[in-house]
């Protein structure tokens, strides 16, 4: 494997070998360590070596790990476990919403049914005289006579 | 900078050999393979592979550091700017379409981050005028940059260079030649194979073995160097 890493340093790996090598480099810390040392040797031999805090890459990668994962399809997740938590959270909210919708629907139906029933019961009730009911409607704006009785002149 | 004198004789022999050969007859790779590798790593990062982005961090953090050391003197400030630049690059990785090389894109992010940092401190880039900043934005390689090493890091660098030099000196001839032609003359494996009259696989193996030998000698020094931070 390290031979492939050596070839990656030289940009001499191609095709599937390159994919393989890059995967190894990304996943295997000892491969990355070899890459780091080979790069150092290369820089030294080219008189291009520069001593930089060896913890700098760790600091950068620690911050990258805290970043939401970027996907080129537009989705962003913090990480796999967080994504699962988010999924569960949304499922819970969805289920609660569904239960609430059923509850509201059931309540509205029952309430409107009971209201209409009680209203008709009330109107048909013998305990209230028909005279009172008629008087009530005659004084409301729904009764056209009310306007005439009140002296309202429509502007025709 | 620390020159490696030991390899000069090897280089001379093979360079003369190279001059006598017709370079036109060699099949040079049509594409820029380094850019191709970077593009693959970018594509992996765009698919959510943070470790692939880590390889890009590994590859370019020193070069970016050196570039920014031309604008900012304080080491801890440079480190912060390097970190911020990589975070910005990671956040914008989906916008990178490969129209330019990854490092050109990264360096521009780094220069802009440094400029913003200095502006926030009401400071100007040290000892640089606008023309020099423009030059730096077109910076393509870290070779000619001034370094601001501390005496301690300078000593460590000298020690590492001496170890590399000494190890190369004691390598078997075929390993020494292969790695020298690669690293100091920048020849491809194919070119080295033609010069050394051996298969490309042999060149690959020789360069790897040379690196492994040097790496083995460097191990204690690298551990010491890491402890300093």
Interface residues (C-beta under 8 A of the other chain):
Chain A: X2 X3 X6 X7 X8 X10 X11 X12 X13 X14 X18 X19 X22 X25 X26 X27 X32 X34 X35 X36 X37 X38 X39 X40 X41 X42 X43 X44 X45 X46 X47 X48 X49 X50 X51 X52 X53 X54 X55 X56 X57 X59 X60 X61 X63 X64 X65 X67 X69 X70 X71 X72 X77
Chain B: X1 X2 X3 X4 X7 X33 X34 X36 X37 X40 X41 X44 X45 X46 X47 X48 X49 X50 X51 X52 X53 X54 X55 X57 X58 X59 X61 X62 X65 X66 X75 X79 X82 X83 X86 X87 X90 X91 X93 X94 X142 X143 X147 X149 X153 X154 X156 X157 X160 X161 X164 X168 X179 X180 X182 X183 X184 X188 X189 X204 X205 X207 X208 X211 X212 X214 X215 X218 X222 X225 X226 X229
